[in-house]
Amino acid sequence: MALFLPFAILIFLLVCMQTLCEQGDVKVFFKTTVHIKSDVAGQLRFRCQSGDDDLGNQILSTGQYYAFNFHPSFSTLFFCHFYWNSLDESFDVYSQNLESICEHSVVHYDCFWRVTPMGFYFSNNDKDYRFIRSWP
């Protein structure tokens, strides 16, 4: 009986997790962090939003980071509108498609963005950035 109990608990947890995931409520188990680093001279201003959350106006100086956490569902999407000098650009900084390439452990995903004078770079490990888009 003592050997059966851990097995029964594991089965129970797997069934509960599957049920929650089928209901689209994966936010109980997974957490995602989006990191944004400014590598532009002066101030980088931006505002990030999803359908449910408005993170407000942010200002970063050169070399500063901003990060935000959330518990994603299958439809979570965050976009940001960036302003630097006279330039502005907006795009999705997180979507379900990006999550698959973000760095992750069992229950935590990290997506890294770097903003430079040339444009926007993405990394899944905060080391190997690849160019995604330029300023308009």
Secondary structure by P-SEA (a helix, b strand, c coil): caaaaaaaaaaaaaaaaaaaaaaccccccbbbbbbbbbccccbbbbccccccccccbbbbcccbbbbbbbbccccbbbbbbbbcccbbbbbbcccaaaaaaccccccbbbbbbbbcccbbbbbccccccccccccc
